[in-house]
Amino acid sequence: MACCTTHKRKRLFRQIKGFLRSMFLNVKSGFKNVSHKEYLDRYSICKGCFHFDREKIKCKDCGCYIQIKARLKVEDCPQGYWREQVGN
């Protein structure tokens, strides 16, 4: 039981850290968006990923809502899929 709690805490800490990093980078960049085509490419990649939560439309790895994260230029996939397949 303690193992699961520790794992959940680590994941929550990683998600909070990622959120704060994301906010800093997006404020710094002026919240710039990717093109509509790149957004659709990113979203499509996420929909095919094992970490995609179809009910919440959220990444189970980083905890971000895909519809928001996929639009923001400074964001990246925690698994590296956007770089590999989209060429970011």
Secondary structure as UniProt FT lines:
FT   HELIX           2..29
FT   HELIX           36..47
FT   TURN            50..51
FT   STRAND          52..53
FT   TURN            54..57
FT   STRAND          58..59
FT   TURN            60..62
FT   HELIX           66..69
FT   TURN            70..71
FT   TURN            73..74
FT   TURN            78..79
FT   HELIX           81..86
//
